[in-house]
Amino acid sequence: MAQGYAEIAAHFRQQIQDGVLQPGDTMPSMREVSERFGVAQTTVNRAFRVLKTEGLTLPKAGVGTVVAGPISNNIGARVALHAATGSALGGGESSRILEVGTVGADELVASRLDVAPGTPVHMRRRVVSRGSVPVHMSTSYYPAYVMAVTPELAEPVSTGASRELAAERLGVAQDRVLYEFMSRHATEAEKETLGITAGGPLPVSQEVRTVYLADERIVEVAIKVANGSTILRHSMSLR
């Protein structure tokens, strides 16, 4: 019996999560998958697009489609995943809360939340992994009006979709995100969390994102840190 694209995507997703297909392995060709599952190549193409959207595969020139290494998806991909699956986490991803609490906003966070330095804001720090491999560490900061409608963000439990929950409660859609990128040396705590074993100063990629709602309020400022082996992947429409 022919299977649909979702079942085909689920089959290969499970193989990637189980380690049957390893990072760098070449995926079967669309023709091979088409014949194996008894479906049209357009169905296989749709299944492969799902895997690519989830960050599980990448196109490789002259080879075809390969299993991806650690990739940290951007907000656009996570919003699309949440709309399709009810979770902002991709295939094989998990989120573990490291720390929650109220902190005084430092200059970097305060300037993006448009508050005075030292203003109390809520902080959630978590590590996102794919399988057992840490992909990135992210620290999110939320203003008081977000916490007023999403008190569960004060709990050390991953929601898998904190911004989506806040936007839904506030009744205003997420509209746009500002990304800022920089490099710096990893702290000892970041090395430990991300499994970086090299000694001495080691550069990491830092992404600062500010997410705006349609009414121009800021729903989140987040600082994402990833080591050099993690691809920070972004895409946006130019139309």
Secondary structure as the mmCIF struct_conf table of DSSP 4:
data_model
#
loop_
_struct_conf.conf_type_id
_struct_conf.id
_struct_conf.beg_label_comp_id
_struct_conf.beg_label_asym_id
_struct_conf.beg_label_seq_id
_struct_conf.end_label_comp_id
_struct_conf.end_label_asym_id
_struct_conf.end_label_seq_id
HELX_RH_AL_P HELX_RH_AL_P1 TYR A 5 ASP A 18
TURN_TY1_P TURN_TY1_P1 GLY A 19 GLY A 19
BEND BEND1 VAL A 20 LEU A 21
TURN_TY1_P TURN_TY1_P2 PRO A 23 GLY A 24
HELX_LH_PP_P HELX_LH_PP_P1 ASP A 25 ASP A 25
STRN STRN1 THR A 26 THR A 26
HELX_LH_PP_P HELX_LH_PP_P2 MET A 27 SER A 29
HELX_RH_AL_P HELX_RH_AL_P2 MET A 30 PHE A 37
TURN_TY1_P TURN_TY1_P3 GLY A 38 GLY A 38
HELX_RH_AL_P HELX_RH_AL_P3 GLN A 41 THR A 53
TURN_TY1_P TURN_TY1_P4 GLU A 54 GLY A 55
BEND BEND2 LEU A 56 LEU A 56
STRN STRN2 THR A 57 LYS A 60
TURN_TY1_P TURN_TY1_P5 ALA A 61 VAL A 63
STRN STRN3 GLY A 64 VAL A 67
BEND BEND3 PRO A 70 PRO A 70
STRN STRN4 ILE A 71 SER A 72
HELX_RH_AL_P HELX_RH_AL_P4 ILE A 75 THR A 85
BEND BEND4 GLY A 86 GLY A 86
BEND BEND5 ALA A 88 LEU A 89
TURN_TY1_P TURN_TY1_P6 GLY A 91 GLY A 92
STRN STRN5 GLU A 93 GLY A 104
HELX_RH_AL_P HELX_RH_AL_P5 GLU A 107 LEU A 113
TURN_TY1_P TURN_TY1_P7 ASP A 114 ASP A 114
BEND BEND6 VAL A 115 VAL A 115
TURN_TY1_P TURN_TY1_P8 PRO A 117 GLY A 118
STRN STRN6 PRO A 120 ARG A 130
TURN_TY1_P TURN_TY1_P9 GLY A 131 SER A 132
STRN STRN7 VAL A 133 TYR A 142
HELX_RH_AL_P HELX_RH_AL_P6 ALA A 144 VAL A 149
HELX_RH_3T_P HELX_RH_3T_P1 PRO A 151 ALA A 154
BEND BEND7 GLU A 155 VAL A 157
BEND BEND8 GLY A 160 GLY A 160
HELX_RH_AL_P HELX_RH_AL_P7 SER A 162 LEU A 170
TURN_TY1_P TURN_TY1_P10 GLY A 171 GLY A 171
STRN STRN8 GLN A 174 HIS A 185
HELX_LH_PP_P HELX_LH_PP_P3 ALA A 186 THR A 187
HELX_RH_AL_P HELX_RH_AL_P8 GLU A 188 LEU A 194
TURN_TY1_P TURN_TY1_P11 GLY A 195 GLY A 195
BEND BEND9 GLY A 200 GLY A 200
STRN STRN9 PRO A 203 LEU A 213
TURN_TY1_P TURN_TY1_P12 ALA A 214 ASP A 215
BEND BEND10 GLU A 216 GLU A 216
STRN STRN10 ILE A 218 ALA A 226
TURN_TY1_P TURN_TY1_P13 GLY A 228 SER A 229
BEND BEND11 THR A 230 THR A 230
STRN STRN11 ILE A 231 LEU A 232
#
